[in-house]
Amino acid sequence: MEEMEEELKCPVCGSFYREPIILPCSHNICQACARNILVQTPESESPQSRRASGSGVSDYDYLDLDKMSLYSEADSGYGSYGGFASAPTTPCQKSPNGVRVFPPAMPPPATHLSPALAPVPRNSCITCPQCHRSLILDDRGLRGFPKNRVLEGVIDRYQQSKAAALKCQLCEKAPKEATVMCEQCDVFYCDPCRLRCHPPRGPLAKHRLVPPAQGRVSRRLSPRKVSTCTDHELENHSMYCVQCKMPVCYQCLEEGKHSSHEVKALGAMWKLHKSQLSQALNGLSDRAKEAKEFLVQLRNMVQQIQENSVEFEACLVAQCDALIDALNRRKAQLLARVNKEHEHKLKVVRDQISHCTVKLRQTTGLMEYCLEVIKENDPSGFLQISDALIRRVHLTEDQWGKGTLTPRMTTDFDLSLDNSPLLQSIHQLDFVQMKTSSPVPATPILQLEECCTHNNSATLSWKQPPLSTVPADGYILELDDGNGGQFREVYVGKETMCTVDGLHFNSTYNARIKAFNKTGVSQYSKTLVLQTSEDTDSEEQTVPFPVPSERLPLRRMSPFSSTLNLQPSFPRRSYFDFRPSPHQLSLHSSLQSLNAPVDIKKLLAVAWFAFDPGSAHSDIIFSNDNLTVTCSSYDDRVVLGKTGFSKGVHYWELTVDRYDNHPDPAFGVARIDVMKDVMLGKDDKAWAMYVDNNRSWFMHNNSHTNRTEGGITKGATIGILLDLNRKTLTFFINDEQQGPIAFENVEGLFFPAVSLNRNVQVTLHTGLPVPDCYSSRASIA
């Protein structure tokens, strides 16, 4: 039961829920806490002014609430409210359980009314402290939200099951033991808080104070309130609307609000949803059982690793002690390596134990909470939260099924000590297996007739020497960083042709290849110099070489973009020549004449690319040869393009094929390691513009700037212009520049990026020239 306690606490005050209400996003909040975080909106944002303007927007349509950008042009809707228009900006605070909450707009007026009866400021807006979705309250205020009586019942049973003494509910730091309870206020007080907050005078003098134990009994014996309709407070819930997923009364049906909807009996739907939740819990229970067994396995692995480590160290020490003094200096180094491997294995296993323990505790808490909810006999109250609980149970079960119950580390130490070499070879002693039964393979030969560059890609082909009799198990292709830096491995495998994507435009790379087998590695081949394209308008660069169909190369992104994409690719022709050096070959793309007139369009490297399924979030759905994407989740997910840019001017467009329910997709550029499960621009690895049907914002590192009027609809076109010569990023909507230059001083390697949810589908268009308006401005500059 204690693991369920987090489910029973308010995200604002951190205490058990008191009179919880259900927000439209299915989250709960205390009624008093909801009143404390209300924010008054300007008159133009009120529901009355919206209805008067004929916008037809629902009072609870928080998706179209101007993204909470109420007072500042730079406010994106994801920061804190500044209170009323006349109040200074106040930063967000954190509740005791770590959830960000908004401070009250102004101190509440002195009143003796309960929170439910106290007047709500006109044009009030409330933001969910968990998902940060916002909505504007109608004339009913907080009374328009249904009360979660099922949650109240679970909390009552939980508190009754704990034998601890009752604590004061008003103490700020360490709660003292309660001495009285007010039956009218339903609050436990200690003596100092009673004298300060409940003086025996005025209207409070008529309240009845009883001992805490008697108050707990009276709470337990108090009759459960009958569920009433939020629109008709005198009517009880009797039916359930399947389309609206909410209980309704007979008066709602008579008024025709659900005339075209499917309506079923409340009791039948109550039993159906209980059955669905029970079935979902069965699957989750099996996962929890497997997780417990998995934890036992991991704990046994810790003991086994400890034993294997001790045994391995003892063997190593025995071998080293048998050698002469020269070996003793090497012994310490070998022990250090064993200890490092030991600590690494323990760290990996302990980290997995910690991660699995936390997830199991959360799963167990959710299971216990759901079981308590099933015990409730209130159909309408149960149905108000059953859908959200079923979704949470299924989501938690899916999380356990994604390789979570697989050990990340083995218990064996894959090391062996060779103590056979002579004393003069002691300094070469290492954890290796010396096998000298066969020689190393011969040095590979690069096949220049099949090597080429195209755009920012390079295709290389190689083979073993014709007279070589030693087989090779595989090959290692190495490439430098384009600036004469260190070589890095970009491909290891058995293939003899590889295409490396994502290189820098207009850059010179050095490539080399070596072969390997079980004995060792060969010498490096001659170095090949590669020049990536500067101007791909040249038709000479698109003439293909005749490549046999059975020898399709592996396509691999460069090590500087950290992306691997295994797809067939045909190489393209480029001009090359031999350099005088006998150890170096040169491969060049045709270059534009330096004496030609400067034209910005001639200086652009027009790149053709598609979206990259290999680096995208798993919820992204691809079609149309990876040019069209959408998402299976309601949350924002990120997908990147296959090509990265570090030099030149690049322009591409995206057309909106589908746009439902006013979402806010984001478009821009990102690093290869950008976060894939949040909106683009939330971290410091992305530069983006996110836009809805009315306006747009620029966002980087969760900082929002330059709100600009003008949004998107189905059929709209979004253009992205990345000018790495001037280090700027500019956005266009329907061929018109959207706002000022979005970002300046952008440097490094960038990939085209988009974030969207299931309400949006876009199609990518590449290989486009820059807009004429930008070309003319760039020529003048």
Summary of the structure (lengths in Angstrom):
residues: 781
radius of gyration: 33.9
end to end distance: 69.5
largest distance: 108.1
contacts: 2400
relative contact order: 0.07
helix: 28%
strand: 23%
